[in-house]
């Protein structure tokens, strides 16, 4: 059960990755989701919203129900997007989950609680609650809650809903280690044994290992960012740092993606980038992303300076590690530790502009061998801790310990 699904990119691609892994392990898999509209807020070409549409793709039965397509900065638009899926999935989605042994739920947005509780009969059907964003914390941080009495009431409702779904879950999965302590601290009904760390994998058919491109004399060092371009990414500081590099540092920043901050960031870059170091590519189909990635020497992961964001592990980090990419992380907390432990990159604090410029200069001077050593280290780390097969097996094992091996053997025979 997930509001987001293929062909939506980035974090919205995770449900499809796991669904295919469950199916490959011999399980019958059904998906209840919405019509694709992330991150543009417009329904994708080739998809026309109807009351319910069911298809089979990659051995997975996918049922789509309608929603209000929106992904802009408007709190009203986002609320309608989340609530419309919750209602349509509740009213129209029962058939797709009938007879299931367990439900895996992509726990963002929190409004997915409505169809989840209804269709699992308040947890009688076991479910694995995979926490992707901290709610209501993420809404408070983004400023989406209205002020005044209405905002306070909404905060209470969302908080109680989140606590209820966590309490009734057979297991709660977290993708960032520190989130476990946060959940236990705010919800005394959830203990250490109720939580399992299952980091998000990537689409391993799309993001495959490739050696970092060779450095050639006379060409610039290319640093690439690909993904959502929003306020939370804190890309202004990176744009400013690149634009302010000394003239003898030949480095280019290429930004691939779209989002609510794109126009503002373009305008800012136009003001500060006198040397023409920064290029905006715009949104591209996710199938083109790996090819574009190979044109860069290193890749950027960026989040703004915020204590809340320190509990976030961006989904692009596993994708970069799987691809053998060198990573520059302008990030703190769990994401920073992951990049450091992988050996794939360099990390600087989002608030430290001097350290960022130093890191950019150091990156631009690495040799091809240096870059490739880092990329290989990142891929080894991904294989050891983040593979899709490991994640799928851990989820099934957490909810149905005997189902993982016995049932799969029976099905495959």
C-alpha positions, -999 to 999 in steps of 0.1 A, spaced: 0 0 0 16 32 -12 5 65 -26 36 65 -48 47 39 -73 64 34 -107 71 52 -129 75 79 -103 112 86 -95 135 91 -65 120 80 -31 87 72 -49 105 44 -68 112 24 -36 78 6 -35 83 -7 -70 118 -20 -61 105 -39 -31 74 -52 -49 95 -68 -76 118 -83 -50 89 -98 -31 76 -113 -64 111 -126 -74 112 -144 -40 80 -163 -50 53 -143 -32 21 -131 -48 22 -93 -48 -5 -68 -52 -1 -31 -50 -27 -4 -41 -15 30 -52 -25 62 -70 -20 75 -105 16 88 -110 21 125 -106 52 130 -85 72 152 -85 55 175 -111 20 173 -96 6 164 -131 -6 130 -140 19 113 -163 14 110 -200 -2 77 -209 -22 76 -176 -57 88 -174 -74 88 -141 -104 65 -137 -122 52 -107 -100 21 -106 -75 6 -130 -58 -28 -125 -28 -41 -145 0 -66 -142 35 -54 -145 67 -74 -138 46 -101 -122 29 -76 -98 -8 -68 -98 -11 -30 -96 -44 -13 -87 -45 25 -92 -72 47 -76 -77 84 -84 -63 113 -64 -60 151 -66 -27 155 -85 -6 182 -68 30 186 -56 35 224 -52 42 246 -23 5 251 -15 -5 235 18 -40 232 5 -29 214 -27 -7 190 -8 -35 183 17 -59 176 -10 -34 153 -27 -28 133 5 -65 132 16 -79 123 -18 -57 92 -21 -66 82 15 -103 84 7 -102 67 -27 -79 39 -15 -103 33 14 -134 33 -7 -121 16 -38 -91 -4 -27 -105 -32 -6 -106 -58 -34 -69 -54 -42 -59 -65 -7 -85 -92 -1 -69 -125 10 -34 -111 17 -12 -125 44 5 -92 52 7 -56 41 38 -36 35 30 1 37 51 31 25 44 53 55 43 87 39 21 106 39 5 98 73 -30 100 57 -23 65 43 -34 54 78 -70 56 68 -70 28 42 -44 10 61 -64 7 93 -96 -1 74 -82 -28 51 -61 -44 78 -91 -43 102 -71 -23 128 -40 -44 125 -57 -78 126 -41 -84 92 -4 -79 101 14 -50 85 49 -37 82 50 1 86 80 14 67 86 49 80 99 71 52 93 105 67 87 116 103 52 127 107 40 152 119 76 165 122 81 168 85 49 189 81 59 212 110 94 216 95 80 225 60 56 250 74 26 232 59 5 233 91 -18 264 92 -13 287 122 -37 291 150 -64 268 163 -68 249 131 -31 241 129 -30 230 165 -60 207 160 -45 192 128 -12 186 146 -29 167 174 -49 146 149 -19 136 129 2 129 160 -24 105 174 -29 88 140 8 82 137 11 68 172 -19 45 165 -5 31 133 29 25 150 13 8 179 -8 -16 158 20 -25 134 35 -59 136 68 -42 130 79 -6 123 107 -2 98 131 28 98 154 38 71 176 60 93 191 45 125 184 76 148 147 75 139 143 44 161 151 65 193 127 93 182 98 69 177 104 52 211 108 85 228 74 98 216 55 65 216 60 45 248 39 16 233 67 9 208 97 -8 222 131 -17 207 119 -51 196 91 -35 176 115 -16 154 137 -29 126 163 -10 106 156 -16 69 174 10 48 159 18 14 176 0 -15 177 14 -51 165 1 -84 194 -22 -91 183 -27 -127 186 10 -133 216 20 -111 243 -5 -120 280 -2 -112 301 19 -136 337 31 -131 339 69 -126 347 86 -159 383 93 -167 397 127 -161 410 143 -193 433 173 -196 416 205 -204 381 196 -193 364 208 -162 356 187 -131 318 180 -133 298 178 -101 262 168 -106 231 170 -85 201 150 -97 168 149 -78 141 171 -63 149 208 -62 131 222 -32 138 244 -3 147 215 20 177 205 -2 195 237 7 211 241 -28 215 279 -25 246 275 -5 261 251 -30 253 273 -59 269 303 -41 300 282 -32 306 270 -67 300 305 -82 326 319 -57 354 294 -65 388 309 -75 392 313 -113 420 286 -114 395 259 -101 378 245 -132 347 230 -118 311 229 -131 279 222 -113 251 205 -133 217 203 -117 192 177 -130 157 178 -118 126 199 -110 108 211 -79 92 240 -62 125 259 -57 137 255 -93 128 290 -106 140 307 -75 173 288 -77 178 296 -114 173 333 -106 198 332 -78 224 314 -99 219 340 -127 228 367 -102 259 351 -86 273 329 -114 294 354 -135 317 326 -148 290 304 -161 299 274 -139 263 263 -132 240 245 -156 203 235 -152 192 205 -172 156 202 -158 136 171 -152 144 140 -173 128 105 -173 143 83 -147 156 59 -173 180 87 -186 194 95 -151 221 67 -150 234 78 -184 236 114 -173 253 104 -141 282 89 -161 290 123 -175 300 135 -140 331 129 -119 312 133 -86 277 137 -73 261 160 -48 238 151 -19 225 182 -1 201 190 27 196 223 45 209 230 80 183 216 104 183 193 134 152 176 120 170 168 87 198 151 106 174 121 109 170 118 72 188 95 48 181 107 12 171 79 -11 197 91 -37 226 79 -15 220 42 -20 215 49 -58 249 66 -59 267 39 -39 252 12 -62 264 31 -92 300 34 -80 297 72 -78 319 96 -58 297 116 -34 300 151 -19 276 153 10 265 187 22 246 170 50 247 161 87 234 133 108 225 98 95 231 106 59 266 120 66 276 89 86 265 67 58 286 85 32 316 85 55 313 48 64 309 39 28 343 54 19 327 69 -13 329 105 -5 335 137 14 311 153 39 307 189 51 283 205 74 254 224 56 262 255 76 300 255 69 305 275 36 343 276 40 345 238 44 323 234 14 346 255 -8 376 236 5 359 203 -3 351 215 -38 387 224 -45 400 191 -31 375 171 -52 385 190 -84 421 179 -78 415 141 -74 430 118 -100 410 92 -119 424 65 -97 414 84 -66 379 88 -78 376 51 -89 388 39 -56 361 58 -38 334 46 -62 344 9 -57 343 14 -20 308 28 -22 296 -2 -43 311 -27 -18 292 -9 10 260 -10 -9 263 -47 -16 270 -54 21 242 -34 37 217 -20 12 208 -46 -15 171 -49 -25 171 -86 -19 183 -81 17 157 -54 24 128 -76 10 139 -106 30 143 -86 62 107 -72 58 91 -106 53 112 -121 81 102 -94 105 65 -101 100 63 -138 91 96 -154 103 86 -189 89 70 -175 58 103 -164 42 117 -198 36 89 -224 39 63 -206 18 87 -195 -9 101 -230 -13 65 -243 -16 56 -216 -41 86 -221 -63 83 -259 -63 
